[in-house]
């Protein structure tokens, strides 16, 4: 099964990922989540998300929404 992985990063460090059947769903969440900022003691950190095509996903091992 082909899927689209939404990968989200906080200052370049991967924070999590989720798989979608539809590229529309993946890009919607990517656009909504990207650009958020987190204020910390060490300064501001920015959240960035992007969609990646994953050609082979085993739906028995990975939940695809």
LINMO-V579224 format. One record per helix or strand. SS is the DSSP state (hx for helix, st for strand). FROM is the first residue (numbers start at 0). TO is the last residue. If there is no record, write none. Layout:
BEGIN
ss->SS from->FROM to->TO
ss->SS from->FROM to->TO
END
This chain:
BEGIN
ss->st from->2 to->9
ss->st from->12 to->19
ss->hx from->22 to->32
ss->st from->36 to->39
ss->st from->42 to->53
ss->st from->63 to->63
END
